[in-house]
Amino acid sequence: MPDSPLAQTVAALQPRARAELTELVAFKSVADFAQFPKSESEAAARWIVDALRAEDFQDVAVLDTPDGTQSVYGFLPGPAGAPTVLLYAHYDVQPPLDEDAWISPPFELTERDGRWYGRGTADCKGGLIMHLTALRALKEHGGIPVNVKVIAEGSEEQGTGGLERYAEAHPELLTADAIIIGDSGNFRAGVPTVTATLRGMTMVRVQVDTLEGNLHSGQFGGAAPDALAALIRILDSLRAEDGSTTVHGLPADAGWEGLQYPEEDFRKDAKVLDGVELIGTGSIADRLWARPAVTVLGIDCPPVVGATPSVHAGARALVSLRVPPGTDAAEATELLAAHLEGAAPWGARVAVEQVGQGQPFRADTSSPAYASMAEALREAYDGKEMQTSGLGGSIPLCNTLAGLYPDSEILLIGLSEPEAQIHAVNESVSPEELERLSLAEALFLRGYAESRR
């Protein structure tokens, strides 16, 4: 780590960062209120309100967004004539999945092997702590040289678009000269990285029906059309023999120019079992950052335990499709729905319902703010040069902000490097990454202010 006075202050703030992240992780703030109490998300939002007010933020407010969730906003005025920077993070998290597979409780921050484990440590409660740490460090060294807006979203993981719709209805709220989205991550721990592109996404629920009710498989099996078997065939049609995504009419041959992802590194990061092949064609970077990718997220059908010998009358699945920059997510949704309907065997009835959507995003990395970020990351990472990569995931708000504020410079950094295992069991964050990126953000805010004088 650098040894400047600002770096020393960031280092001294790390115990507080850990304590606060421990408090935030303890909230089971999953914005799926059918499975998790809404009160947990509301309590997390109140925690953020208190944290912003303690840092002298003004106009702190809980925003009730159209999807039934809450986001938290605050404004911290800087010197007269200073530029405005919007800092974004989200406090909602993915469900813990199989809690028995966690080595330590998912909602209890636990240190192990030099990392902090817990749901949301990297994605993206840690991003909020990164913002707070950067601002606190600057306060101790002459003050914060820019106007700061903070927005903490409460439904990013659900893809329900609440904050996007709220921002569209209140376009003046999030106006800024530069926007830091603290929800991506370094290509690898210790490699300072900004994210240039995001794949968009669409999520659909597909329902297949063939019978008025389940039937005895001994009496009717062999002639009666099984809805679960029909669903399996439909879902299988979404992949070619090599595993590539194949949605009729959707291009899937684009390439990625820039930072590459060695296959050996990817296999290690993804924890692919020995002897199991990777899917798709082209480079790993092509597959992750430049091409569409379909994933079956869940299937509603009887579990093995307790299953009866029945021909199933109905079955359904939740399907996600990631779409690369250059592809319109709404058009991709239409193509996906048409593909699913057209792949139905035996005349099975298929109904497709869209449940989430976000557009892909491409940043302008030639903008002046990126020059300031490159300098900040270089100092925070002991002379290492900033790298530019893509991100296979989606942050729907990015396109909304780009559309509302076309003159704003949008930068994506964050704590979700491969070892973090976001969205999986045993999510964790590197304390060193949190420290370095907090320093980098503080250095950026200082350098960006100077560049705008």
Secondary structure as GFF3:
##gff-version 3
##sequence-region A 1 453
A	DSSP	alpha_helix	5	12	.	.	.	ID=ss1
A	DSSP	alpha_helix	14	25	.	.	.	ID=ss2
A	DSSP	alpha_helix	38	54	.	.	.	ID=ss3
A	DSSP	beta_strand	58	64	.	.	.	ID=ss4
A	DSSP	beta_strand	70	76	.	.	.	ID=ss5
A	DSSP	beta_strand	84	90	.	.	.	ID=ss6
A	DSSP	three_ten_helix	99	101	.	.	.	ID=ss7
A	DSSP	beta_strand	110	112	.	.	.	ID=ss8
A	DSSP	beta_strand	115	117	.	.	.	ID=ss9
A	DSSP	alpha_helix	125	139	.	.	.	ID=ss10
A	DSSP	beta_strand	147	153	.	.	.	ID=ss11
A	DSSP	three_ten_helix	156	158	.	.	.	ID=ss12
A	DSSP	alpha_helix	162	169	.	.	.	ID=ss13
A	DSSP	beta_strand	178	181	.	.	.	ID=ss14
A	DSSP	beta_strand	193	198	.	.	.	ID=ss15
A	DSSP	beta_strand	200	209	.	.	.	ID=ss16
A	DSSP	beta_strand	215	216	.	.	.	ID=ss17
A	DSSP	alpha_helix	217	220	.	.	.	ID=ss18
A	DSSP	alpha_helix	227	236	.	.	.	ID=ss19
A	DSSP	alpha_helix	263	270	.	.	.	ID=ss20
A	DSSP	alpha_helix	284	285	.	.	.	ID=ss21
A	DSSP	pi_helix	286	290	.	.	.	ID=ss22
A	DSSP	beta_strand	293	300	.	.	.	ID=ss23
A	DSSP	beta_strand	310	311	.	.	.	ID=ss24
A	DSSP	beta_strand	314	323	.	.	.	ID=ss25
A	DSSP	alpha_helix	329	342	.	.	.	ID=ss26
A	DSSP	beta_strand	349	358	.	.	.	ID=ss27
A	DSSP	beta_strand	361	362	.	.	.	ID=ss28
A	DSSP	alpha_helix	368	380	.	.	.	ID=ss29
A	DSSP	beta_strand	387	391	.	.	.	ID=ss30
A	DSSP	alpha_helix	397	404	.	.	.	ID=ss31
A	DSSP	beta_strand	409	412	.	.	.	ID=ss32
A	DSSP	three_ten_helix	418	420	.	.	.	ID=ss33
A	DSSP	beta_strand	428	429	.	.	.	ID=ss34
A	DSSP	alpha_helix	431	451	.	.	.	ID=ss35
###
